[in-house]
């Protein structure tokens, strides 16, 4: 299970790894409620990752891993459901600010939540993120500026099921939930950091594919 964010009446933003190895006819997208069993089921018409879009547009890939994708639904959601807004801020504008992460991830006792979860986090600068990673691992670990690094005290970590969910600042989407680092075999380590794909680097991709005239297969 993954989380996503509605961008238009028919487009959902999520993580690219949420679309891997999944036949479209086996995927359901639940929209319209913070309670998992009370939402309306929709189905994907198609989805496209940033890498697929770049290849389609014959654009050079600056980075090999780009964990962001957009799904188009087979039908519109009703007017009573208001899509989210993409932030116009750069990643640099967010450093030091409080943000809200949203997802359907499992809890500390490894139980899947039936209610949408939120928690406040703080965005770390790239240097602060790298320094903390080096202190934890004793190694220099690269952290690319197109991503966002967050933490909280007491600690709060995204988990299985949160992937693809939105990171919000001032009620606008600034990132997409990706993973936690370091220590992949310790999901609840209190010193771990959250990683989110920042919207700013991928803005052109998102706006291009949610246009009504864009067709994919």
N, C-alpha and C positions, 0 to 999 in steps of 0.2 A: 504494500500500500504506500502511496505517496500523497502529498498535498499539492495544491495548485492555487492560482489566483485568477479570477475572471477579469479579463481586460476589456472585452466588448461583450455584446449579447451572445457572441458565438466563439470567442477565443479565450483559451486558458493558458496562462504562463506556468511553466514548471521546470524541473531539472531534466537535462538530457538523459541522465542515467535512469530516470523513471520510465523512459520509452524503450529501453534496450530489451531485446529478446521477448517482446510482448506483442502477440498478434492483436490487431485492432478489434477483431470481433470478440475478443475475450476481455476487453477493457470496459469498465463502467465508470462514469464520472458523476459524482453526487454533488449537487448544487442546491443551495437555498435554505440550509439550516445549519446551526452549530451543533446539532445532534445528528450523528451519523445515520441513524435509521429513519430520520424524518425528512431527509432531503429528497429531491427529485432526481431520478437516474437519467443521465444523458449519455450519448455515445459519440465516439470520435469519428469524424469524417476523414481526417488525416492529422499527422503531426510532423513537424519539421524541426530539426536541430540547427544550431548555428553552423556547425560544420557542413551539413547538407546544403544549407542556404549559401554558404560561401562557395562551395563547389558549383552550385547552380549558377551563381553570379560570376564565376571565374575570379573570385577574390583570393588573394594569398592569405593563408592562415598564419597569423602572427604567433598563435599558441596552438599546440596540438590538442589540449584538453579545453573544451568550452562547454561547461555543464549547464546549458540552458536550452529550452525548447518551447515551442508554442503549439498547442493543439486546437484544431477547429472542430466544433461540435456539428452534429448532423442537423440540429435545429436551434433556434434562438431561445434564450431564457426569457421569461416574462418581464414586462416593464417594471414590476415590483422589485426586481433584483437589480441593484445598482453596481455596475462594474467598478473595479478599483482604478486608481490613477497612478501612472508612472511618474516618479519624481524627476524634476529637471536639474537636481543637484548633482555635482560631481562627488566622487568618493572622498576627495580631500575636504569637502564641505561638511562631511559627517563625522570626522574624527573628534572623539571626545563627547559626542552627543548620545543621548539615550534613545534607543530604538525598541521596537516591539517585534518579537518573532512569533509566528503563528504556525500551528501544525497539528496533525493527528497522531503524533508519535507516541511510542510506548512510555509508560511511567517508570519510575525507579524500581518498581517491583516487577518489571517486565510484562505488564498488562497493557493491552491496547486500549486506548481511550475511546469512549463512545461520544465524548464531547470535545469540541475543538478547544485546544489549549493555547494560551498566550503567556508570555513572560517578558519582562523588561531586561534589556541587555545594554551594554555600552560599547560603542565602536572604538577600537584601538587603532592608533596610527600604524603604518607599516613598520616603522622602527620599533615601536613598543611591542608589536606582535613578534617580530624577529628576535628581539631581546628576550622575551619570555620563553620562546621556543628554544633558544640557545641555552637558557638557564635550566630548562627542564631536561634537555637531551644531551647537553654538553657539545652539541654540534651546530654548525651554521646551517640553518634550514631556510631555503628561499621562500619568500612569500610575495606573489606578484600583485602589483597595484590594482589590477582589474578586479580583484576579489576584496571582500570586506572581512575583517577579523573582529569577533565580539566576545565579550566575557561578562560575568556578573558575580556579585558578592552578596549573599552566598551563591555558589556556582549554579548555573543553569545551562544545560547542554541539549542540543538537538539530538534526536534519536531516530531509530528506524520508524518510518512513517511520516517524519517531519520533512524529508527531502522534497524539494520542489516548492515548499511553502514560502510565503512572502516575508520579507523583512521590511518593516514599516517605519518611516519617520514622518511625523506630522500627517499621518493618515495617507501617505503616498508610498508606493513600492520603491525601495532603494536596492533591494537584493533578493536573491533566491537561495533558499537553504541548500547547502551542499554536503557538508561533512563536519567532523571534529578532528582536531590534531593536537598533539601527537598521540602515541600509545593506542594504535588501532585495536589492540586486544583488551583494552581497559575502557569500556564505554562510559563509565561513570567516574573517571578520575577527576577529582575536584580542581586540578590545575589545567585541564584541557581547555582548548579554545574552539569556538565555533567558526566555521568558514562559510561564507555566502558569496555566490556569484554576483558581483556588483552590476546594477542596471546600466550605469553610465557607459561602459565600454560597448554594450550590446544594444544601445538605443536604436541605432539605424536598422538593425536586424528586426527588432520587435515591431517597430512602426511599419516596416516594409511588409511583413507577413500578415499583419492584422488588417491591412488594407483590403477592402471588399473585392478589389480587382485581382488580388493575388490568388493563383490557383496552384495547388500541389496535388500529389497523388497518394 
